[in-house]
Amino acid sequence: MTYLKSFARLFFPKVCSICGRGLFSHETLICTLCIKDLPLTNFHLVNKNPVEMTFWGRTPIDKATSLLLYTKGDKTKQILHSIKYRNNIALAEEMGKMIAHNLSESNLFSTIDYIIPVPLHPAKLNKRGYNQSEIISNGISKITKIPVETDILFKTLNTSTQTKKNRFERWKNAENIYELRNSSKIKGKKILLIDDVLTTGATLEACATALHLAEISGLSIITLAYAAN
């Protein structure tokens, strides 16, 4: 089997999802050089970090953090683009695993009962074929063993993309478009809400507002990337 894998790599070499260089046998999806250059936030080690401050006065949260900083043209943008527009599902799951490993030194996961990804509208889900936030959540779950729930939070209106909208437009675009089903399952539970990128926080705020209606006992938020305003 090892021989066959080596032979196959001669004709179908695996390349880094970021820089395109060929991967060594011990590397998975992202080469060692690119991993070393990833702009980690380490916000999980900081009290009152910028992600948590985004939600101050907007919705109650216990903890919040993001794995990577996002700026135009950087490696984080390449990762997000590959996940969302190049169908790189494997990379999304790998980044979820990286989130779990990176945050393992904190106690963020220790009290979480369920992971809930920000949902896509069914029409968008059918068009794309997958929900990147759900795939990231699955990666986190594989490391932490916390179950992912996708039958609780639903997007009821197929709104336009948040890209290029200002803060107020993003808030209006996300207002009152999420609803709960089977909410009794999470009553009294601690929830971890997952999304791919945090910009203004409008989408996550709308999701959090809906989740709090289920009388959960706590809510934390993690995103793959944080785009500073």
C-alpha positions as YAML, in Angstrom:
chain: A
units: angstrom
residues:
- id: 1
  name: MET
  ca: [0.00, 0.00, 0.00]
- id: 2
  name: THR
  ca: [2.86, 2.37, 0.83]
- id: 3
  name: TYR
  ca: [4.44, 1.58, -2.55]
- id: 4
  name: LEU
  ca: [1.17, 2.28, -4.38]
- id: 5
  name: LYS
  ca: [0.74, 5.60, -2.55]
- id: 6
  name: SER
  ca: [4.30, 6.62, -3.43]
- id: 7
  name: PHE
  ca: [3.75, 5.63, -7.06]
- id: 8
  name: ALA
  ca: [0.48, 7.61, -7.23]
- id: 9
  name: ARG
  ca: [2.16, 10.72, -5.85]
- id: 10
  name: LEU
  ca: [4.52, 10.73, -8.85]
- id: 11
  name: PHE
  ca: [1.55, 11.41, -11.12]
- id: 12
  name: PHE
  ca: [-0.79, 13.18, -8.68]
- id: 13
  name: PRO
  ca: [1.48, 15.09, -6.31]
- id: 14
  name: LYS
  ca: [-0.17, 16.69, -3.31]
- id: 15
  name: VAL
  ca: [0.40, 20.42, -3.07]
- id: 16
  name: CYS
  ca: [-0.02, 22.99, -0.32]
- id: 17
  name: SER
  ca: [-3.48, 24.58, -0.33]
- id: 18
  name: ILE
  ca: [-1.89, 27.99, 0.26]
- id: 19
  name: CYS
  ca: [1.38, 28.28, -1.66]
- id: 20
  name: GLY
  ca: [1.07, 25.42, -4.14]
- id: 21
  name: ARG
  ca: [4.39, 23.81, -3.24]
- id: 22
  name: GLY
  ca: [4.60, 20.03, -3.23]
- id: 23
  name: LEU
  ca: [3.90, 18.47, 0.16]
- id: 24
  name: PHE
  ca: [6.24, 16.07, 1.89]
- id: 25
  name: SER
  ca: [4.84, 12.77, 3.11]
- id: 26
  name: HIS
  ca: [4.48, 14.04, 6.70]
- id: 27
  name: GLU
  ca: [2.57, 17.19, 5.64]
- id: 28
  name: THR
  ca: [-1.21, 17.42, 5.26]
- id: 29
  name: LEU
  ca: [-2.91, 20.05, 3.07]
- id: 30
  name: ILE
  ca: [-0.69, 22.91, 4.27]
- id: 31
  name: CYS
  ca: [3.09, 22.87, 4.14]
- id: 32
  name: THR
  ca: [5.21, 23.43, 7.24]
- id: 33
  name: LEU
  ca: [6.44, 26.82, 6.01]
- id: 34
  name: CYS
  ca: [2.91, 28.15, 5.54]
- id: 35
  name: ILE
  ca: [1.79, 26.81, 8.91]
- id: 36
  name: LYS
  ca: [4.67, 28.67, 10.55]
- id: 37
  name: ASP
  ca: [3.59, 31.88, 8.79]
- id: 38
  name: LEU
  ca: [-0.09, 31.69, 9.71]
- id: 39
  name: PRO
  ca: [-1.18, 34.87, 11.56]
- id: 40
  name: LEU
  ca: [-2.44, 33.28, 14.77]
- id: 41
  name: THR
  ca: [-4.36, 35.67, 17.01]
- id: 42
  name: ASN
  ca: [-3.83, 33.82, 20.32]
- id: 43
  name: PHE
  ca: [-6.88, 35.75, 21.51]
- id: 44
  name: HIS
  ca: [-7.88, 32.76, 23.66]
- id: 45
  name: LEU
  ca: [-5.00, 33.72, 25.96]
- id: 46
  name: VAL
  ca: [-6.21, 37.33, 26.30]
- id: 47
  name: ASN
  ca: [-8.98, 38.56, 28.58]
- id: 48
  name: LYS
  ca: [-11.26, 41.12, 26.93]
- id: 49
  name: ASN
  ca: [-9.85, 40.27, 23.52]
- id: 50
  name: PRO
  ca: [-11.10, 42.06, 20.36]
- id: 51
  name: VAL
  ca: [-13.50, 39.25, 19.44]
- id: 52
  name: GLU
  ca: [-15.18, 39.32, 22.84]
- id: 53
  name: MET
  ca: [-15.32, 43.12, 22.73]
- id: 54
  name: THR
  ca: [-17.17, 42.92, 19.40]
- id: 55
  name: PHE
  ca: [-20.21, 41.58, 21.24]
- id: 56
  name: TRP
  ca: [-20.14, 43.82, 24.29]
- id: 57
  name: GLY
  ca: [-23.56, 45.40, 24.77]
- id: 58
  name: ARG
  ca: [-24.99, 43.33, 21.89]
- id: 59
  name: THR
  ca: [-25.51, 39.79, 23.14]
- id: 60
  name: PRO
  ca: [-24.41, 37.83, 26.23]
- id: 61
  name: ILE
  ca: [-21.41, 35.54, 25.66]
- id: 62
  name: ASP
  ca: [-19.05, 33.63, 27.93]
- id: 63
  name: LYS
  ca: [-15.95, 33.52, 25.73]
- id: 64
  name: ALA
  ca: [-15.08, 34.34, 22.14]
- id: 65
  name: THR
  ca: [-12.00, 34.01, 19.98]
- id: 66
  name: SER
  ca: [-10.71, 33.53, 16.43]
- id: 67
  name: LEU
  ca: [-7.82, 31.40, 15.22]
- id: 68
  name: LEU
  ca: [-6.40, 33.68, 12.51]
- id: 69
  name: LEU
  ca: [-6.16, 37.36, 11.69]
- id: 70
  name: TYR
  ca: [-7.54, 38.31, 8.29]
- id: 71
  name: THR
  ca: [-6.16, 41.03, 6.05]
- id: 72
  name: LYS
  ca: [-6.47, 41.38, 2.30]
- id: 73
  name: GLY
  ca: [-3.93, 39.34, 0.39]
- id: 74
  name: ASP
  ca: [-2.67, 37.28, 3.33]
- id: 75
  name: LYS
  ca: [-2.65, 33.53, 3.86]
- id: 76
  name: THR
  ca: [-5.91, 33.64, 5.81]
- id: 77
  name: LYS
  ca: [-7.72, 35.06, 2.78]
- id: 78
  name: GLN
  ca: [-6.30, 32.26, 0.63]
- id: 79
  name: ILE
  ca: [-7.54, 29.67, 3.12]
- id: 80
  name: LEU
  ca: [-11.05, 31.15, 3.28]
- id: 81
  name: HIS
  ca: [-11.23, 31.47, -0.51]
- id: 82
  name: SER
  ca: [-10.10, 27.88, -0.99]
- id: 83
  name: ILE
  ca: [-12.71, 26.64, 1.49]
- id: 84
  name: LYS
  ca: [-15.66, 28.72, 0.27]
- id: 85
  name: TYR
  ca: [-15.10, 28.94, -3.47]
- id: 86
  name: ARG
  ca: [-12.83, 26.02, -4.41]
- id: 87
  name: ASN
  ca: [-14.75, 23.28, -2.59]
- id: 88
  name: ASN
  ca: [-11.79, 22.49, -0.35]
- id: 89
  name: ILE
  ca: [-13.79, 20.62, 2.26]
- id: 90
  name: ALA
  ca: [-10.74, 18.77, 3.55]
- id: 91
  name: LEU
  ca: [-9.03, 22.09, 4.32]
- id: 92
  name: ALA
  ca: [-12.10, 23.29, 6.25]
- id: 93
  name: GLU
  ca: [-12.01, 20.21, 8.46]
- id: 94
  name: GLU
  ca: [-8.25, 20.51, 8.89]
- id: 95
  name: MET
  ca: [-8.64, 24.12, 10.05]
- id: 96
  name: GLY
  ca: [-11.27, 22.96, 12.54]
- id: 97
  name: LYS
  ca: [-8.77, 20.48, 13.94]
- id: 98
  name: MET
  ca: [-6.16, 23.24, 14.10]
- id: 99
  name: ILE
  ca: [-8.60, 25.41, 16.09]
- id: 100
  name: ALA
  ca: [-9.14, 22.57, 18.56]
- id: 101
  name: HIS
  ca: [-5.42, 21.88, 18.98]
- id: 102
  name: ASN
  ca: [-4.54, 25.57, 19.26]
- id: 103
  name: LEU
  ca: [-7.17, 26.22, 21.93]
- id: 104
  name: SER
  ca: [-6.49, 23.03, 23.87]
- id: 105
  name: GLU
  ca: [-4.33, 24.98, 26.34]
- id: 106
  name: SER
  ca: [-7.36, 27.05, 27.33]
- id: 107
  name: ASN
  ca: [-10.43, 25.69, 29.13]
- id: 108
  name: LEU
  ca: [-12.87, 26.94, 26.51]
- id: 109
  name: PHE
  ca: [-14.00, 23.46, 25.46]
- id: 110
  name: SER
  ca: [-14.21, 21.97, 28.94]
- id: 111
  name: THR
  ca: [-17.82, 22.95, 29.68]
- id: 112
  name: ILE
  ca: [-19.33, 22.93, 26.18]
- id: 113
  name: ASP
  ca: [-22.26, 20.55, 25.60]
- id: 114
  name: TYR
  ca: [-22.92, 21.14, 21.89]
- id: 115
  name: ILE
  ca: [-21.27, 22.78, 18.90]
- id: 116
  name: ILE
  ca: [-23.65, 24.62, 16.57]
- id: 117
  name: PRO
  ca: [-22.41, 25.99, 13.22]
- id: 118
  name: VAL
  ca: [-23.90, 29.12, 11.69]
- id: 119
  name: PRO
  ca: [-26.38, 27.65, 9.17]
- id: 120
  name: LEU
  ca: [-26.76, 28.38, 5.48]
- id: 121
  name: HIS
  ca: [-30.14, 28.84, 3.84]
- id: 122
  name: PRO
  ca: [-31.18, 25.57, 2.12]
- id: 123
  name: ALA
  ca: [-31.01, 27.22, -1.32]
- id: 124
  name: LYS
  ca: [-27.41, 28.33, -0.76]
- id: 125
  name: LEU
  ca: [-26.53, 24.99, 0.80]
- id: 126
  name: ASN
  ca: [-27.87, 23.16, -2.25]
- id: 127
  name: LYS
  ca: [-25.93, 25.44, -4.57]
- id: 128
  name: ARG
  ca: [-22.61, 25.16, -2.71]
- id: 129
  name: GLY
  ca: [-23.09, 21.57, -1.61]
- id: 130
  name: TYR
  ca: [-21.76, 22.06, 1.92]
- id: 131
  name: ASN
  ca: [-21.73, 24.49, 4.83]
- id: 132
  name: GLN
  ca: [-18.14, 25.51, 5.53]
- id: 133
  name: SER
  ca: [-18.98, 26.39, 9.16]
- id: 134
  name: GLU
  ca: [-20.37, 22.90, 9.66]
- id: 135
  name: ILE
  ca: [-17.23, 21.29, 8.20]
- id: 136
  name: ILE
  ca: [-15.04, 23.44, 10.49]
- id: 137
  name: SER
  ca: [-17.25, 22.36, 13.39]
- id: 138
  name: ASN
  ca: [-16.78, 18.71, 12.43]
- id: 139
  name: GLY
  ca: [-13.01, 19.19, 12.58]
- id: 140
  name: ILE
  ca: [-13.26, 20.67, 16.07]
- id: 141
  name: SER
  ca: [-15.55, 17.82, 17.11]
- id: 142
  name: LYS
  ca: [-13.12, 15.14, 15.92]
- id: 143
  name: ILE
  ca: [-10.53, 16.45, 18.38]
- id: 144
  name: THR
  ca: [-12.73, 17.54, 21.29]
- id: 145
  name: LYS
  ca: [-15.43, 14.83, 20.94]
- id: 146
  name: ILE
  ca: [-18.10, 17.50, 21.50]
- id: 147
  name: PRO
  ca: [-21.16, 16.68, 19.35]
- id: 148
  name: VAL
  ca: [-22.17, 18.95, 16.47]
- id: 149
  name: GLU
  ca: [-25.87, 19.82, 16.24]
- id: 150
  name: THR
  ca: [-27.30, 20.93, 12.88]
- id: 151
  name: ASP
  ca: [-31.01, 20.44, 13.64]
- id: 152
  name: ILE
  ca: [-31.38, 23.33, 16.10]
- id: 153
  name: LEU
  ca: [-30.55, 26.61, 14.34]
- id: 154
  name: PHE
  ca: [-31.93, 27.38, 10.88]
- id: 155
  name: LYS
  ca: [-31.70, 30.27, 8.43]
- id: 156
  name: THR
  ca: [-35.19, 31.07, 7.20]
- id: 157
  name: LEU
  ca: [-34.47, 33.78, 4.61]
- id: 158
  name: ASN
  ca: [-32.05, 33.53, 1.70]
- id: 159
  name: THR
  ca: [-30.39, 36.92, 2.11]
- id: 160
  name: SER
  ca: [-27.73, 38.43, -0.12]
- id: 161
  name: THR
  ca: [-24.07, 38.01, 0.74]
- id: 162
  name: GLN
  ca: [-22.62, 40.14, 3.52]
- id: 163
  name: THR
  ca: [-19.52, 40.89, 1.45]
- id: 164
  name: LYS
  ca: [-19.06, 44.61, 0.71]
- id: 165
  name: LYS
  ca: [-21.90, 45.64, 3.04]
- id: 166
  name: ASN
  ca: [-21.23, 48.21, 5.76]
- id: 167
  name: ARG
  ca: [-21.91, 47.55, 9.44]
- id: 168
  name: PHE
  ca: [-25.53, 48.74, 9.41]
- id: 169
  name: GLU
  ca: [-26.32, 46.92, 6.15]
- id: 170
  name: ARG
  ca: [-24.86, 43.69, 7.57]
- id: 171
  name: TRP
  ca: [-26.97, 44.05, 10.71]
- id: 172
  name: LYS
  ca: [-30.18, 44.65, 8.73]
- id: 173
  name: ASN
  ca: [-29.32, 41.79, 6.37]
- id: 174
  name: ALA
  ca: [-29.03, 39.35, 9.31]
- id: 175
  name: GLU
  ca: [-31.88, 40.66, 11.47]
- id: 176
  name: ASN
  ca: [-34.57, 38.13, 12.42]
- id: 177
  name: ILE
  ca: [-33.58, 35.53, 9.83]
- id: 178
  name: TYR
  ca: [-32.61, 32.68, 12.17]
- id: 179
  name: GLU
  ca: [-35.02, 30.45, 14.06]
- id: 180
  name: LEU
  ca: [-34.86, 27.49, 16.41]
- id: 181
  name: ARG
  ca: [-36.31, 24.02, 16.09]
- id: 182
  name: ASN
  ca: [-35.99, 21.23, 18.66]
- id: 183
  name: SER
  ca: [-34.89, 23.95, 21.07]
- id: 184
  name: SER
  ca: [-35.68, 21.85, 24.15]
- id: 185
  name: LYS
  ca: [-32.57, 19.80, 23.37]
- id: 186
  name: ILE
  ca: [-30.28, 22.72, 24.24]
- id: 187
  name: LYS
  ca: [-32.22, 24.22, 27.16]
- id: 188
  name: GLY
  ca: [-29.82, 24.64, 30.07]
- id: 189
  name: LYS
  ca: [-26.83, 23.63, 27.93]
- id: 190
  name: LYS
  ca: [-23.63, 25.46, 27.09]
- id: 191
  name: ILE
  ca: [-23.28, 26.11, 23.37]
- id: 192
  name: LEU
  ca: [-20.29, 26.81, 21.14]
- id: 193
  name: LEU
  ca: [-21.28, 28.78, 18.02]
- id: 194
  name: ILE
  ca: [-18.95, 28.42, 15.00]
- id: 195
  name: ASP
  ca: [-18.50, 30.56, 11.87]
- id: 196
  name: ASP
  ca: [-15.77, 30.95, 9.27]
- id: 197
  name: VAL
  ca: [-15.04, 34.67, 9.61]
- id: 198
  name: LEU
  ca: [-16.00, 37.51, 11.95]
- id: 199
  name: THR
  ca: [-16.23, 40.98, 10.43]
- id: 200
  name: THR
  ca: [-18.88, 43.13, 12.13]
- id: 201
  name: GLY
  ca: [-20.43, 40.28, 14.11]
- id: 202
  name: ALA
  ca: [-23.92, 40.87, 12.68]
- id: 203
  name: THR
  ca: [-24.50, 37.26, 11.63]
- id: 204
  name: LEU
  ca: [-23.19, 35.82, 14.89]
- id: 205
  name: GLU
  ca: [-25.22, 38.32, 16.92]
- id: 206
  name: ALA
  ca: [-28.38, 37.28, 15.10]
- id: 207
  name: CYS
  ca: [-27.62, 33.60, 15.70]
- id: 208
  name: ALA
  ca: [-26.80, 34.23, 19.36]
- id: 209
  name: THR
  ca: [-30.05, 36.15, 19.87]
- id: 210
  name: ALA
  ca: [-32.00, 33.17, 18.54]
- id: 211
  name: LEU
  ca: [-30.06, 30.65, 20.66]
- id: 212
  name: HIS
  ca: [-30.65, 32.60, 23.86]
- id: 213
  name: LEU
  ca: [-34.39, 32.14, 23.30]
- id: 214
  name: ALA
  ca: [-33.83, 28.46, 24.10]
- id: 215
  name: GLU
  ca: [-32.76, 29.40, 27.64]
- id: 216
  name: ILE
  ca: [-29.25, 28.04, 27.21]
- id: 217
  name: SER
  ca: [-26.92, 28.33, 30.19]
- id: 218
  name: GLY
  ca: [-24.04, 29.84, 28.26]
- id: 219
  name: LEU
  ca: [-22.75, 30.73, 24.81]
- id: 220
  name: SER
  ca: [-19.22, 30.91, 23.43]
- id: 221
  name: ILE
  ca: [-18.13, 31.84, 19.92]
- id: 222
  name: ILE
  ca: [-15.21, 30.74, 17.75]
- id: 223
  name: THR
  ca: [-14.45, 31.77, 14.19]
- id: 224
  name: LEU
  ca: [-11.69, 30.62, 11.93]
- id: 225
  name: ALA
  ca: [-10.74, 34.20, 11.09]
- id: 226
  name: TYR
  ca: [-11.12, 37.70, 12.51]
- id: 227
  name: ALA
  ca: [-11.22, 40.67, 10.15]
- id: 228
  name: ALA
  ca: [-10.31, 43.78, 12.12]
- id: 229
  name: ASN
  ca: [-12.41, 46.80, 11.18]
...
